[in-house]
Amino acid sequence: MKIFKVLTAIGSLALLAFAFTPGLKAGNDVWNKRTTLTFSQPFEIPGGQVLAAGTYVFKLLDSPYDRDIVQIFNEDQSHIYATVLAIPNRRLHAPENTIMNFEERSSAEPAAIKAWFHPGERYGQEFVYPKAQAVELARVENEPVPSMPAELTPTITSEEPVVALEKAPLKAEEPSGEELPITTAFPATEAATLPKTASSMPLVGLIGLLSLATAFTLLMVTKRLSQARR
């Protein structure tokens, strides 16, 4: 009975540790929101790159800083066109189907992607533009546009610039030309603008210590039971 109680306690601790371990994701297509979209017209993405009409795959990159970083691929994901930064965008009601919003401009210019909403979720990803683009879009659309420093080109694929995107300072460009803190114009970004400094390593260490303590406890219990039977 004593051994049974010890094993039950160990199992409870293991479940508790698993439940609070950060970074665990159930199924890639769930957490990265991989979505295949077909566009009937060319469209512009942050950084000034215009993609032709066709089929593209959008999905989130796993970011240790809790930033929304979206990667755009061709249909079979053999080529990546861009890695772009986004911020949370909230809807009143979760959409039943994928929604892609655009910043409408003159008929001579391709529409710029604004926000991407995954089915069943009220929070989507609003794309962050380099400052010059954001200023222009804010003026044309007459609404604030999230921005980042112009020197951070979002259409990148290498590891080092991705880190730069994760740590990029964010602002909001107003139609008037004024620049505001990102959380003033987009309150939902408050948590996303603060890089996550804590890691799961302390918890992993704690689990390791618990495992050692468990092994030692089982050893002592077994030893005492053996002595009691003599």
C-alpha positions as CSV (number, residue, x, y, z in Angstrom):
1,M,0.0,0.0,0.0
2,K,2.8,2.4,0.8
3,I,4.4,1.8,-2.6
4,F,1.0,2.4,-4.3
5,K,0.6,5.7,-2.5
6,V,4.1,6.8,-3.5
7,L,3.6,5.8,-7.1
8,T,0.2,7.7,-7.1
9,A,2.0,10.8,-5.8
10,I,4.7,10.5,-8.4
11,G,2.1,10.2,-11.1
12,S,0.3,13.3,-9.9
13,L,3.5,15.3,-9.9
14,A,4.4,14.2,-13.4
15,L,0.9,15.2,-14.7
16,L,1.2,18.6,-12.9
17,A,4.7,19.2,-14.4
18,F,3.5,18.3,-17.9
19,A,0.5,20.6,-17.6
20,F,2.6,23.6,-16.8
21,T,5.5,22.9,-19.1
22,P,5.6,25.7,-21.7
23,G,6.1,25.1,-25.4
24,L,4.2,21.8,-25.6
25,K,1.9,21.8,-28.7
26,A,-0.6,19.2,-29.8
27,G,-0.3,18.8,-33.5
28,N,1.6,21.1,-35.9
29,D,-1.5,22.1,-37.9
30,V,-3.2,23.3,-34.7
31,W,-0.5,25.6,-33.2
32,N,1.1,26.9,-36.4
33,K,-2.3,27.6,-38.1
34,R,-1.0,26.3,-41.4
35,T,-3.4,27.6,-44.1
36,T,-3.5,27.2,-47.9
37,L,-5.0,30.2,-49.7
38,T,-5.5,31.0,-53.3
39,F,-5.4,34.6,-54.5
40,S,-7.0,35.7,-57.7
41,Q,-5.0,38.9,-57.9
42,P,-1.5,40.0,-57.0
43,F,-1.0,41.3,-53.5
44,E,1.6,43.1,-51.5
45,I,3.3,41.9,-48.3
46,P,5.3,43.8,-45.7
47,G,8.6,44.9,-47.2
48,G,7.2,45.9,-50.6
49,Q,7.3,42.5,-52.2
50,V,4.4,41.8,-54.5
51,L,3.3,38.2,-54.9
52,A,1.5,37.1,-58.1
53,A,-1.9,35.6,-58.1
54,G,-1.7,31.9,-57.1
55,T,-1.8,29.5,-54.2
56,Y,0.3,30.2,-51.0
57,V,0.7,28.6,-47.6
58,F,0.7,30.8,-44.5
59,K,1.8,29.5,-41.1
60,L,3.2,30.7,-37.8
61,L,6.8,30.3,-36.8
62,D,7.5,29.0,-33.3
63,S,8.9,32.1,-31.5
64,P,10.5,31.9,-28.0
65,Y,9.6,35.6,-27.5
66,D,5.8,35.0,-28.0
67,R,5.9,37.1,-31.1
68,D,3.5,36.4,-34.0
69,I,5.9,35.6,-36.9
70,V,4.2,34.5,-40.2
71,Q,6.0,32.6,-42.9
72,I,4.7,32.6,-46.5
73,F,5.5,29.6,-48.8
74,N,4.5,28.4,-52.2
75,E,1.9,25.7,-52.5
76,D,4.1,22.7,-51.9
77,Q,6.2,24.6,-49.3
78,S,9.4,24.1,-51.3
79,H,10.1,27.8,-51.4
80,I,9.6,30.5,-48.7
81,Y,8.8,34.0,-50.0
82,A,8.9,35.9,-46.7
83,T,9.0,35.8,-42.9
84,V,7.0,38.7,-41.6
85,L,6.1,40.1,-38.1
86,A,2.5,40.4,-36.9
87,I,0.6,41.5,-33.8
88,P,-2.6,40.2,-32.3
89,N,-5.8,41.4,-33.9
90,R,-9.1,40.7,-32.1
91,R,-12.6,40.2,-33.7
92,L,-15.9,40.2,-31.8
93,H,-16.8,36.8,-33.2
94,A,-14.6,33.9,-34.3
95,P,-14.9,33.3,-38.1
96,E,-16.1,30.0,-39.5
97,N,-13.7,30.2,-42.4
98,T,-10.3,31.7,-43.0
99,I,-10.4,35.5,-43.4
100,M,-7.7,37.6,-45.0
101,N,-8.2,41.3,-44.8
102,F,-6.5,43.8,-47.2
103,E,-5.5,47.4,-47.1
104,E,-7.3,48.7,-50.2
105,R,-5.5,51.2,-52.4
106,S,-5.9,52.7,-55.9
107,S,-6.8,50.3,-58.6
108,A,-3.3,50.7,-60.1
109,E,-1.7,49.2,-57.0
110,P,-2.0,45.7,-55.6
111,A,-3.8,45.4,-52.2
112,A,-1.6,45.0,-49.2
113,I,-2.4,42.2,-46.7
114,K,-3.6,43.6,-43.4
115,A,-4.7,40.7,-41.2
116,W,-5.2,36.9,-41.2
117,F,-7.8,35.1,-39.1
118,H,-7.8,31.4,-38.6
119,P,-11.2,29.6,-38.4
120,G,-12.7,29.3,-34.9
121,E,-10.4,31.9,-33.4
122,R,-11.2,35.5,-32.4
123,Y,-7.5,36.5,-32.3
124,G,-5.8,36.8,-35.7
125,Q,-2.5,38.2,-37.0
126,E,-2.2,41.8,-38.1
127,F,0.8,42.3,-40.3
128,V,3.5,44.8,-39.2
129,Y,5.0,47.0,-42.0
130,P,8.3,48.9,-42.2
131,K,7.8,52.5,-41.1
132,A,7.7,54.1,-44.5
133,Q,5.1,51.6,-45.8
134,A,3.1,51.9,-42.6
135,V,2.9,55.7,-42.8
136,E,1.6,55.5,-46.3
137,L,-0.9,52.8,-45.6
138,A,-2.2,54.7,-42.5
139,R,-2.7,57.8,-44.6
140,V,-4.6,56.0,-47.4
141,E,-6.7,53.8,-45.1
142,N,-7.2,56.5,-42.5
143,E,-6.5,54.1,-39.6
144,P,-3.4,53.2,-37.5
145,V,-1.0,50.7,-39.0
146,P,1.6,48.8,-36.9
147,S,5.2,49.5,-37.8
148,M,8.7,48.5,-37.1
149,P,12.1,50.2,-37.9
150,A,12.7,50.6,-41.7
151,E,16.0,48.8,-41.5
152,L,14.4,45.6,-40.5
153,T,13.5,44.0,-43.8
154,P,10.7,41.5,-43.2
155,T,11.1,39.5,-46.3
156,I,13.9,37.3,-44.9
157,T,14.5,33.6,-44.3
158,S,17.8,33.3,-42.4
159,E,18.0,32.6,-38.7
160,E,19.7,35.8,-37.6
161,P,17.1,38.3,-39.0
162,V,14.3,36.2,-37.5
163,V,15.8,36.9,-34.1
164,A,15.8,40.6,-35.0
165,L,12.1,40.4,-35.8
166,E,11.4,38.8,-32.5
167,K,13.1,41.7,-30.7
168,A,12.0,44.5,-33.0
169,P,10.5,47.6,-31.2
170,L,7.0,48.2,-32.4
171,K,5.1,51.5,-33.0
172,A,1.8,52.5,-34.5
173,E,1.6,55.0,-37.4
174,E,-1.5,57.3,-37.3
175,P,-3.2,58.8,-40.3
176,S,-2.1,62.2,-39.1
177,G,1.5,61.2,-39.3
178,E,1.9,60.9,-35.6
179,E,3.7,57.9,-34.2
180,L,2.3,56.3,-31.0
181,P,3.3,53.4,-28.7
182,I,1.9,50.2,-30.2
183,T,-0.2,49.4,-27.1
184,T,-2.0,52.8,-27.4
185,A,-3.4,52.0,-30.9
186,F,-3.5,48.2,-30.5
187,P,-4.2,47.3,-26.8
188,A,-4.2,43.6,-27.6
189,T,-0.4,43.7,-28.3
190,E,0.6,44.6,-24.7
191,A,1.7,41.0,-23.9
192,A,3.3,40.4,-27.3
193,T,5.5,43.5,-27.2
194,L,7.3,42.3,-24.1
195,P,9.8,39.6,-25.0
196,K,9.6,36.5,-22.8
197,T,12.8,36.3,-20.8
198,A,12.0,33.3,-18.8
199,S,12.6,29.9,-20.2
200,S,11.5,26.3,-19.5
201,M,14.9,25.3,-18.3
202,P,14.2,26.0,-14.5
203,L,11.1,23.8,-14.8
204,V,13.1,21.1,-16.6
205,G,15.7,21.2,-13.8
206,L,12.9,21.0,-11.1
207,I,11.5,17.9,-12.9
208,G,15.0,16.4,-12.8
209,L,15.3,17.0,-9.1
210,L,11.9,15.5,-8.5
211,S,12.8,12.4,-10.4
212,L,16.0,12.0,-8.3
213,A,14.0,12.5,-5.1
214,T,11.4,10.0,-6.3
215,A,14.1,7.4,-7.1
216,F,15.7,7.9,-3.7
217,T,12.3,7.6,-1.9
218,L,11.4,4.4,-3.7
219,L,14.8,3.0,-2.8
220,M,14.3,3.8,0.9
221,V,10.8,2.4,0.9
222,T,11.9,-0.8,-0.7
223,K,14.8,-1.1,1.7
224,R,12.5,-0.6,4.8
225,L,9.9,-3.1,3.5
226,S,12.7,-5.7,3.0
227,Q,13.9,-5.1,6.6
228,A,10.4,-5.4,8.0
229,R,9.9,-8.8,6.4
230,R,13.0,-10.3,8.0
